[in-house]
Amino acid sequence: MAESVWLEAARQAVGSMGSANSRNFSEAREEWACPPEVLLTLMVYSYATGTYSSEEIAWKVSHENVSRSICGARSPRAGELRRFRRTCRGQLEFCLALALGRVDREAGCLASASPLGVEPQSTGSSERELSAEWAARRRVDLAMLMDTALEE
């Protein structure tokens, strides 16, 4: 799938979070090298396109055009990305689910397929919403596992 589709989906998902989450971000703005919305967009885009390791995401910001365009002149380090993921996991899963669901609906493909196995049974949510939420959670879990393995 084209990188621009995922980038647009990530930007729209982060933009749709609303003012409550923006207030939470503004309180922690001093903690991050990049604005929190930028880090969130970068991580949603990266996880949606299959890049899970914080080291690899940080490398791509320095070496690849799409990731660099998200961050502009600032380059987050891998440790900052890991810390951001721990601090903002709920927002990350929410926005990633929105992006995966949006691309799945618009492209008519199984964009929310997860690399981690069988999906759970439906609990009343629409099947696509459940699939996107589940896939987002699994992708964040996978990123955490990869970073843990690389740290050891």
Buried (B, 14 or more C-beta within 10 A) or exposed (E): EEBEBBBBBBBBBBEEBEEEBBEBBEEEEEEBEBBBBBBBBBBBBBBBBEBBBBBBBBBBBEEEEBBBEBBEEEBBEBEBBBBBBEBBBEBBBBBBBBBBBBBBBEEEEEBBEBEBEEBEEEEEEEEBBBBBBBBBBBBBBBBBEBBEEEEE
